[in-house]
Amino acid sequence: MKITAMVAMLITGAAAYGQTVATERKVAICVNNEAGVMLHPSKTLASKMFSEIGVTVVWHTGFHNCPADAILISLGGNTPASLKPGALAFARPYEGSHIQVFYDRISNFREPGVIPTLLAHVLVHEITHILQCVARHSETGIMKANWDDQDLFQMRLKALAFAPEDIGFIYKGLAVRAHSAMVAMNAGNRMFARR
């Protein structure tokens, strides 16, 4: 409840400043592929999962020439066993831009044919944490805290879905990101005008 109230206050604050929150739901994602993974199938599925809820993902390779508001994903292949044991990835939602994917753990999955699908789900799960601006999980679907064998079986047939509350948090988070970008741009324009 506190999270919903906080996001609502941020959006209300944006309106109070007379700013229009963009209705276009687009997110830039830059991937630093340190593991040298063939990402195309996973990125395609991840983009499709987001497009089904009206969010467009624009992928960039590497961190150079990355948009200022982009989400940054590091895809590593040599994860220390002591770093978040059992996790396939982690996001920093309160910081707002960084995700670390432990590809070596994903690639050790017992069924190699499902690895691109599993990677797509991991990407969507972690990107959603960043977009929602909060560390939260749902009871079912893509934002479930821990996927079980039934979820993994379902992934092979059809992508896991977003719960309705996940979609609401994503839209609110995108509105906050758009407002923050607009405020930063306006501040930059005012500084430029003073010179």
C-alpha positions as CSV (number, residue, x, y, z in Angstrom):
1,M,0.0,0.0,0.0
2,K,2.8,2.4,0.8
3,I,4.4,1.8,-2.5
4,T,1.2,2.6,-4.4
5,A,0.8,5.8,-2.4
6,M,4.4,6.9,-3.0
7,V,4.1,6.3,-6.8
8,A,0.8,8.1,-6.9
9,M,2.3,11.1,-5.0
10,L,5.1,11.3,-7.5
11,I,2.7,11.3,-10.5
12,T,0.5,13.8,-8.7
13,G,3.6,15.9,-8.1
14,A,4.4,15.8,-11.8
15,A,0.9,17.1,-12.6
16,A,1.2,19.8,-10.0
17,Y,4.3,21.2,-11.7
18,G,2.2,21.6,-14.9
19,Q,4.2,18.9,-16.7
20,T,2.4,16.5,-19.0
21,V,3.4,12.9,-18.5
22,A,4.3,11.2,-21.8
23,T,1.7,8.6,-22.9
24,E,4.3,6.8,-25.1
25,R,5.6,3.8,-23.2
26,K,9.1,3.3,-24.5
27,V,12.2,2.2,-22.7
28,A,15.8,2.1,-23.9
29,I,18.0,-0.8,-22.8
30,C,21.7,-1.1,-23.2
31,V,23.3,-4.5,-22.9
32,N,27.0,-5.0,-22.1
33,N,27.4,-8.7,-23.2
34,E,30.5,-9.7,-21.3
35,A,29.5,-13.4,-21.6
36,G,29.4,-13.2,-25.5
37,V,25.9,-14.7,-25.6
38,M,23.7,-15.0,-28.7
39,L,21.0,-12.6,-27.4
40,H,18.7,-12.2,-30.4
41,P,16.2,-14.9,-29.5
42,S,15.9,-13.7,-25.9
43,K,15.7,-10.0,-26.8
44,T,13.0,-10.8,-29.3
45,L,10.9,-12.7,-26.8
46,A,11.4,-10.1,-24.1
47,S,10.3,-7.3,-26.5
48,K,7.2,-9.3,-27.4
49,M,6.3,-9.8,-23.7
50,F,6.6,-6.1,-23.1
51,S,4.8,-5.2,-26.4
52,E,1.8,-7.2,-25.2
53,I,1.3,-4.7,-22.4
54,G,1.9,-1.7,-24.6
55,V,5.6,-1.1,-23.8
56,T,8.2,-0.7,-26.6
57,V,11.7,-1.8,-25.8
58,V,14.6,-0.2,-27.8
59,W,17.8,-2.3,-27.5
60,H,21.3,-1.0,-27.7
61,T,24.6,-2.9,-27.7
62,G,27.1,-1.9,-25.1
63,F,27.1,1.1,-22.9
64,H,28.7,3.6,-25.3
65,N,26.3,6.0,-27.0
66,C,23.6,4.9,-24.6
67,P,20.7,7.2,-23.9
68,A,20.9,9.0,-20.5
69,D,17.7,7.4,-19.3
70,A,18.5,3.8,-20.5
71,I,18.5,0.7,-18.3
72,L,21.9,-0.8,-18.2
73,I,22.3,-4.6,-18.3
74,S,25.6,-6.3,-17.6
75,L,25.5,-9.9,-18.8
76,G,28.4,-11.8,-17.0
77,G,29.7,-15.2,-17.3
78,N,32.0,-15.8,-14.3
79,T,29.8,-15.2,-11.2
80,P,31.4,-15.9,-7.8
81,A,29.5,-18.6,-5.9
82,S,29.3,-16.2,-2.9
83,L,27.5,-13.5,-4.9
84,K,23.7,-13.8,-4.4
85,P,23.7,-17.6,-4.2
86,G,20.9,-19.2,-6.2
87,A,20.0,-15.9,-8.0
88,L,20.0,-15.7,-11.8
89,A,20.2,-11.9,-11.8
90,F,19.5,-8.8,-9.7
91,A,18.3,-5.3,-10.3
92,R,18.8,-2.1,-8.4
93,P,15.3,-0.6,-8.7
94,Y,15.8,2.2,-6.2
95,E,18.9,3.3,-8.1
96,G,16.9,3.1,-11.3
97,S,19.2,1.8,-14.0
98,H,21.5,-1.2,-13.3
99,I,20.9,-4.9,-13.8
100,Q,23.4,-7.7,-13.4
101,V,22.6,-11.0,-15.1
102,F,24.5,-14.2,-14.1
103,Y,24.5,-15.9,-17.5
104,D,26.8,-18.7,-16.3
105,R,24.0,-19.8,-13.9
106,I,21.3,-19.6,-16.6
107,S,23.5,-21.6,-19.0
108,N,23.8,-24.4,-16.5
109,F,20.1,-25.0,-16.7
110,R,19.3,-28.7,-17.0
111,E,17.6,-28.3,-20.4
112,P,19.8,-26.3,-22.8
113,G,16.9,-25.8,-25.3
114,V,15.0,-23.6,-22.9
115,I,17.9,-21.3,-22.1
116,P,17.0,-18.5,-24.5
117,T,13.4,-18.5,-23.1
118,L,14.6,-18.6,-19.5
119,L,17.0,-15.7,-20.3
120,A,14.2,-13.7,-21.8
121,H,12.1,-14.2,-18.7
122,V,15.0,-13.2,-16.4
123,L,15.5,-10.0,-18.5
124,V,11.9,-9.1,-18.4
125,H,11.7,-9.8,-14.6
126,E,14.7,-7.6,-13.8
127,I,13.7,-4.8,-16.3
128,T,10.3,-4.8,-14.6
129,H,11.9,-4.2,-11.2
130,I,13.7,-1.2,-12.6
131,L,10.5,0.1,-14.4
132,Q,8.4,-0.3,-11.3
133,C,11.0,1.6,-9.2
134,V,10.5,-0.9,-6.4
135,A,11.7,-4.4,-5.2
136,R,8.4,-6.3,-5.1
137,H,7.0,-9.6,-6.4
138,S,3.7,-11.0,-7.4
139,E,2.0,-14.3,-6.4
140,T,2.1,-15.6,-10.0
141,G,3.6,-14.9,-13.4
142,I,6.7,-13.2,-14.6
143,M,7.2,-11.2,-11.3
144,K,6.9,-14.3,-9.1
145,A,9.8,-14.3,-6.6
146,N,10.9,-17.9,-7.4
147,W,9.7,-19.8,-10.4
148,D,8.9,-23.5,-9.8
149,D,8.9,-26.5,-12.2
150,Q,5.4,-25.6,-13.2
151,D,6.4,-22.1,-14.2
152,L,9.4,-23.4,-16.1
153,F,7.2,-25.8,-17.9
154,Q,4.7,-23.0,-18.8
155,M,7.6,-20.9,-20.2
156,R,8.2,-23.5,-22.8
157,L,4.6,-23.3,-24.0
158,K,3.9,-19.6,-23.6
159,A,5.6,-16.7,-21.9
160,L,4.6,-16.1,-18.3
161,A,2.1,-13.2,-18.0
162,F,2.3,-10.0,-16.0
163,A,-0.2,-9.8,-13.2
164,P,-2.6,-6.8,-13.5
165,E,-0.8,-5.0,-10.6
166,D,2.6,-5.5,-12.3
167,I,1.3,-3.6,-15.4
168,G,-0.1,-0.8,-13.2
169,F,3.2,-0.4,-11.5
170,I,5.1,-0.5,-14.8
171,Y,2.9,2.3,-16.2
172,K,3.3,4.4,-13.1
173,G,7.1,3.9,-13.1
174,L,7.3,4.8,-16.7
175,A,5.4,8.0,-16.0
176,V,7.7,8.9,-13.2
177,R,10.8,8.2,-15.4
178,A,9.3,10.4,-18.2
179,H,8.6,13.2,-15.7
180,S,12.1,12.9,-14.3
181,A,13.6,13.1,-17.8
182,M,11.4,16.1,-18.6
183,V,12.5,17.9,-15.4
184,A,16.1,17.2,-16.2
185,M,15.7,18.5,-19.8
186,N,13.9,21.6,-18.6
187,A,16.6,22.3,-16.0
188,G,19.3,21.9,-18.7
189,N,17.4,24.3,-21.0
190,R,17.2,26.9,-18.3
191,M,20.9,26.6,-17.6
192,F,21.7,26.9,-21.3
193,A,19.4,30.0,-21.6
194,R,21.3,31.8,-18.8
195,R,24.6,31.6,-20.6
